[in-house]
Amino acid sequence: MPSERTEVQVRPGTEADLTALTDIYNHYVRETAITFDTAVFSPEERHPWLLSHPEDGPHRLLVARERVSGVILGYATSSPFRARPAYATSVEVSVYCAPDAGRRGIGTLLYKALFEALEGEDVHRAYAGIAQPNDASVRLHERFGFRHVGTYQEVGRKFGRYWDVAWYERPLGAGR
Ligand SMILES: CC(C)(COP(=O)(O)OP(=O)(O)OC[C@H]1O[C@@H](n2cnc3c(N)ncnc32)[C@H](O)[C@@H]1OP(=O)(O)O)[C@@H](O)C(=O)NCCC(=O)NCCS
C-alpha cells in the first residue's frame, strides 16, 4: 500500500519515543513467546536499551512514525550479537510493529531503512532468532535475504512450555 507508506516516517529513535517503544515491546512480553523476556519493563528500565542504540555505528534503533498523528507504529534494531570482541562484525536484528499496525508494510519499511543504514558500517553478518511459530517474521526475514541456518530445540520456557528458536543469517556489506 504505497500511499499509506508515504505517510510513515522512519527515523532514529529518541528519548521522546521511549514510552511508546516500551509499550509496544511490553505487549509482546505479556502476550506472546516472541520475546523470551517474561516481565514487562518501565520506560526507565528500558532507558539503557535506548542509549545502547546511538544514531550512528552498527547498533541502531529506527522508529516508524505516522506523520500526521505522530503515532509510533513500530521499530527495528541492530544490536550486539555477542559480547566478545571478535563478534563485533555481527549484529542481531529485531523488528516489532505496534499490535494494530501489522501487515501494512511497516516491518518491510523499517528493515529496508535499517539495512541501508548499516551499509557503510563494518558489519559482516546479521542474525535473527525467531521463536517458533512466527510466519510473519519468517516471511519478512526471508524477503530480506535471510537464510535459515538451524533451530535450537526447546531452548526457552515461557507460559509453562518450551519454545524452539529458528536462527536466520544474512550477509552484509562486501560479504553479500
Ligand atoms: C514480524 C512483523 C515485524 C512483520 O511486520 P509487518 O509490517 O506486519 O510485515 P509486512 O507488512 O512488511 O510484510 C512482510 C511479510 O510478512 C508477511 N506477513 C505479515 N504479517 C503476517 C501474518 N500475520 N501472517 C503471515 N505472514 C505475514 C507479509 O505477507 C509479507 O510477506 P511477503 O514478503 O511474502 O509478501 C510484525 O508482524 C510484528 O511486529 N510481529 C510481532 C513481533 C515479531 O514477531 N517480531 C519479530 C521478532 S523475530
The ligand as a MOL file (V3000), in Angstrom:
LIG
                    3D

  0  0  0     0  0            999 V3000
M  V30 BEGIN CTAB
M  V30 COUNTS 48 50 0 0 0
M  V30 BEGIN ATOM
M  V30 1 C 7.0160 -9.6710 12.0210 0
M  V30 2 C 6.4840 -8.2670 11.7700 0
M  V30 3 C 7.5420 -7.2450 12.1920 0
M  V30 4 C 6.2200 -8.1140 10.2690 0
M  V30 5 O 5.9340 -6.7660 10.0020 0
M  V30 6 P 4.6990 -6.3500 9.0810 0
M  V30 7 O 4.7180 -4.8810 8.9490 0
M  V30 8 O 3.4700 -6.9790 9.6300 0
M  V30 9 O 5.0980 -7.0660 7.7210 0
M  V30 10 P 4.9170 -6.5050 6.2430 0
M  V30 11 O 3.5330 -5.9470 6.0950 0
M  V30 12 O 6.0610 -5.6100 5.9130 0
M  V30 13 O 5.0400 -7.8670 5.4420 0
M  V30 14 C 6.2390 -8.6200 5.3890 0
M  V30 15 C 5.9200 -10.0500 5.0370 0
M  V30 16 O 5.3160 -10.6880 6.1700 0
M  V30 17 C 4.0680 -11.2600 5.7850 0
M  V30 18 N 3.1670 -11.1910 6.9200 0
M  V30 19 C 2.8770 -10.0910 7.6600 0
M  V30 20 N 2.0150 -10.4150 8.6440 0
M  V30 21 C 1.7770 -11.7340 8.5090 0
M  V30 22 C 0.9950 -12.6560 9.2420 0
M  V30 23 N 0.2800 -12.2610 10.3100 0
M  V30 24 N 0.9820 -13.9600 8.8380 0
M  V30 25 C 1.7220 -14.3650 7.7770 0
M  V30 26 N 2.5060 -13.5340 7.0490 0
M  V30 27 C 2.5180 -12.2320 7.4150 0
M  V30 28 C 3.6040 -10.4190 4.6400 0
M  V30 29 O 2.6630 -11.0930 3.8370 0
M  V30 30 C 4.9070 -10.2060 3.9140 0
M  V30 31 O 5.2590 -11.3980 3.2280 0
M  V30 32 P 5.7680 -11.3990 1.7050 0
M  V30 33 O 7.0860 -10.6470 1.7400 0
M  V30 34 O 5.9450 -12.8260 1.4080 0
M  V30 35 O 4.7100 -10.6900 0.9450 0
M  V30 36 C 5.1440 -7.9760 12.5230 0
M  V30 37 O 4.2120 -8.9650 12.1660 0
M  V30 38 C 5.3130 -7.9690 14.0350 0
M  V30 39 O 5.5970 -6.9360 14.6120 0
M  V30 40 N 5.1270 -9.1360 14.6620 0
M  V30 41 C 5.2400 -9.2390 16.1130 0
M  V30 42 C 6.6760 -9.0330 16.5680 0
M  V30 43 C 7.6160 -10.0130 15.9040 0
M  V30 44 O 7.2750 -11.1480 15.6710 0
M  V30 45 N 8.8370 -9.5210 15.6320 0
M  V30 46 C 9.8810 -10.3460 15.0680 0
M  V30 47 C 10.6820 -10.9480 16.1700 0
M  V30 48 S 11.8670 -12.1170 15.4970 0
M  V30 END ATOM
M  V30 BEGIN BOND
M  V30 1 1 1 2
M  V30 2 1 2 3
M  V30 3 1 2 4
M  V30 4 1 2 36
M  V30 5 1 4 5
M  V30 6 1 5 6
M  V30 7 2 6 7
M  V30 8 1 6 8
M  V30 9 1 6 9
M  V30 10 1 9 10
M  V30 11 2 10 11
M  V30 12 1 10 12
M  V30 13 1 10 13
M  V30 14 1 13 14
M  V30 15 1 14 15
M  V30 16 1 15 16
M  V30 17 1 15 30
M  V30 18 1 16 17
M  V30 19 1 17 18
M  V30 20 1 17 28
M  V30 21 1 18 19
M  V30 22 1 18 27
M  V30 23 2 19 20
M  V30 24 1 20 21
M  V30 25 1 21 22
M  V30 26 2 21 27
M  V30 27 1 22 23
M  V30 28 2 22 24
M  V30 29 1 24 25
M  V30 30 2 25 26
M  V30 31 1 26 27
M  V30 32 1 28 29
M  V30 33 1 28 30
M  V30 34 1 30 31
M  V30 35 1 31 32
M  V30 36 2 32 33
M  V30 37 1 32 34
M  V30 38 1 32 35
M  V30 39 1 36 37
M  V30 40 1 36 38
M  V30 41 2 38 39
M  V30 42 1 38 40
M  V30 43 1 40 41
M  V30 44 1 41 42
M  V30 45 1 42 43
M  V30 46 2 43 44
M  V30 47 1 43 45
M  V30 48 1 45 46
M  V30 49 1 46 47
M  V30 50 1 47 48
M  V30 END BOND
M  V30 END CTAB
M  END
